[in-house]
Amino acid sequence: MQVQVVDYRAADAAEKFTRSLHETGFGVLTHHPIRQALVEKIYADWLAFFDGDGKQAYAFSKETQDGWFSTEISETAKGFKQKDIKEYFHIYPWGRVPPQLKEDALTYYREANALAEELLGWVEKYTPPEIAAKYREPLSRMIQGSTKTLLRVLRYPPLTGQEPEGSLRAAPHGDINLLTILPAANEPGLQVLGKDGAWHDVPCDFGTLTINIGDMLQEASEGYYPSTQHRVVNPSGEGARKSRVSLPLFLHPRDDVVLSDRYTADSYLNERLRELGVKT
């Protein structure tokens, strides 16, 4: 399995990138416009936030799905019994964000969202006509007016050795949304499941940007763009004593977007949140 590493500045970047998404569900960009200095500052500032007690004041809301999700209420991947070993904070422009962290977080949200929209445009442009005909509306229109695009700040804590047997930092799963934009984390661990049935490390050099297909785009394209299973494995040795921080942006359509005969974006999202155990 070969996830393409594409130079964002190259003349054929859009075509190569979209081909990688079709073939593997993943693509990796270099020389992209996301500022590495901003990403590193967010990692450091939010790691300090997760290590403190102030997060308790932002406990998540089941109704709005914003705020801080503790390790005790973390997601349980579909088909798995053990919760992921992680805590995270959900950021929406309309949601709660700690004041000292808000400016950088919302700046990153705007910049990453703008890039995500551009990349979705690449996908739309290079989707074969017979596949594009399956979309109920153009991909670029699906995100117009959306309030559901989510920035998640993730912290995988150091391992204690007391973790339940079989638990992982993130068990194998597919993302719910259209596209996910993910700067390289401060520590390795992300793997993707290949068509050969083996797990492959995703290139994670600091400064690269990983993009993957979500289940909603798979549904809308009737499988042409695969939402490939991925996971974050538990480190060993020195790495086990370190926190891992990552910053995925999940690009979501409007609630009323029709994905297929089976689902609207809203019905699909709510079904998945119930499966993950974070909504009843």
N, C-alpha and C positions, 0 to 999 in steps of 0.2 A: 504494500500500500504506500502510495507516494502523495502526501499532502504537499501541494505546490507552494513554494515560497516565492512570492511575486513582488517585484519592485513597483510600488505604487506610482512612481514617476514614469514608468516605461510606456511606450506608445501602445503596446498590446496588453497592458495590465488588466483591463476590464475583461477581455476575452479569456486570458489565461486563468484569471481568478474565478470567473464563472464556471469554466470547465472543471476546475478543481472542486468547486462546490458540488457540481453534478456527479463527479466521479467518486468523491470521498465524503462529501458533506462538510468538509473543512477547507479553509484556505488561510495562508499566513502572508501578511504584508510587511514589507520593510519600507523605510523612508516615507512613512505615512505622516499626516499632519498632526497627530496626537502628540502633545508635548511631553516628553519623558520626564522633565523636571517637575511638571505638575503631578504626574502619576506617582513619582517617588515621594513627593511631599504629602500627597493624600495617603499613601501607604503608611508613612511614619506617623502622621497625625492621628489616623484612625486606629492604628495599633495601640497608641497611647490611650485612646478613648476606650477600646475594648478591655484594656488592662485596668481601667479605673471603675469606680462605682457609679459614676454619673449616668451610665447607660440604663440603669434601673428606672430612671424617670421617663424613658422612651419605650417602655415595654410595648410590644406590637399590638395592633388593633386587628381583631378578626374581621371587622367590618371593612376597614380601609386597606388592610395588608401593608401598612407602613410602620416604620419604627424598628426597634431592636428585637431580634429573634434569638433567644438563648439556646445553648446547646441542649437544654432539656426539652425544648419544643422544636428542635431542628427538624428538617424534612426527613421523611422515610421514603426512599426511592421506590417507585412502583415495582412490586414483586419481591421487595426485601422487608425483613422484619426489624433490623437494627437501624436506629437513626444515624444519619451522617454525623461525623465528628466535626462540627463546625458551629459557629455563631455568625450572625450577619445582620446588616441594617439595610432596610429598604428605603430608597430615596425617590420621591416624586417632587416635581416643582411645587405642587400644592400641599405636600405633606410636611411632617415634622422633621427638622434637622437641627442638631445642636448648633447654636449661634456661632461658636468659634470655628465650626467646620463647614458652615453653610456656603460661604462664598466660593471656596475652591471646589466643593462638591457640585454646585450648580453650574459653575463655569465648565467643569469637565462634562457634566451632563449635556450641556448645550453643544459643546464641541464634538463629543462622541456621537450624539444624536444626529448632528449635521453630516458626519462622515457615514453613519449607518444609512441615512437616507440616500446619500450618493451611491453607496455600494448596492443598495436595493435597486437603484436605477441601473447599475451595471447588470445586475441579474435580469431585470426586466428587458433590457436591450438585447441581451444574448440568450434569452430563452427562445427555443425553437417555436415558430408560429403555431404548430399543432399543439404544443404544450401551453403556450400563452392563451390559446383559445379556451382553455379549461378554466382560466381565472374568471371569477364572477365580476371583477372590475380590475383595472390595471393595478399592479403592485404599489406604484407610487401613490395612487389615490387611496389605498387601504389605510395608510398611516396619517392622512390629512385629518387634523382635528383630534387625533388620539390623545387621551390623557393617561394611558396605561403603560407607556414605555417606562421601564424600570431600571434604575441604577442600583445595583446591590454591592455593598462593601462586605466582603467575606473574610472572616478570620478562621483559619484552621489552627487550633491551639496546639502547643507542644504535647506530645504523647506521654502518658503517665505509665504505661504498661498495664493499666487496669481496665483498658477498653474491652467491651464485650467481644467475645470471639466472633470473628467474621465481619466486624464493623470496619468501615473505611471512612477516610475523610470525606469522600463523596462516592457513593455506590454508583454503579453503571446506570445511566439515565439519558434521556433526550430532553432538550430544552423545549419549553412550551411555545415559544414566540415565533416570529418570522426569521430574524437574524440575531445572533449574539455577537457583540464586539468585546474582545477580551485582551487587554494589554498583558504582556508576559508578567506572571506573578514574581514575587521576590524569591520564591523557591520552586524547584521543579515538582513534577508529580502528575501533570495532566497527560492522560492517555486516551487514544481513540481505538475503537474496535474495528479492525479491518474486515474486508470481505473474506479473508482467509481464516477468520475466527480467532486471530491472535490480536493481542493488545500492542499498540505501537505508541511510542513517546511522540508527543506533538512538539515540534521545534519551539523552544521557549527562551531563546536568547533575549536578554533584557533589551527592550526597545522594539521588539517585534510585536505585531498585533495579530491575534488569532480570531478568525471569524468562522462561525459554524451555522448551519441550517437548523432552524427550530421546527417543531412538529406542525405548527400552523402552516408554514410554507410547504412542508411535505404534503400536508392534507390538500392544500389549494392546488398544488402541481400534480396531484395524484401519484406522488412518489418519485417524480423526475428528480427533484432535489431531496436527497435522503437526509433525514434527521438522525445522524449517526450516533450510536451510543458512545458515551465517554465517561470517564471516571477520574478521580484524584486518589492516587494510591498513598498508603501510609509509608512515610520514609523510615529509614533505619539509620543506625549510627548517630553521627553528630546532627543530622537533619531532623531526627526525631525530637530533639530538644528545642527546635525552633518553631515559631509561628509562621504560617504561610498566609499571605494576604493577597487577595485578587479583587478585581474591579469589573465584573461583567456588566454590560449594558444590554438589556433585553428589548429589542425593538418590537413593539406590539401594534397591531391594527386597532381601529375603532371597534367598540363593542358590537356595532350593528353589521360589521363586514360579514358577508356570507363566504365561508371557506369552502363548503361543499354541500351536497344534499343532506349530510348528517349534522353539520355544525355551523353555527355562527361563531365569531371570535369569542363572544361572551360565554356562550354555553360550553365551548371547549375549555376556556380558561377555568371556569368554575368546576368543571368535572375534574380537571387535573389537580386543582388546589385541594379538592376533597381527597383525591387519591394520595396526595402528599401528606395529608394529615394536618394541614395548617388552616383548613376551613371546614366547617360542618354543614 
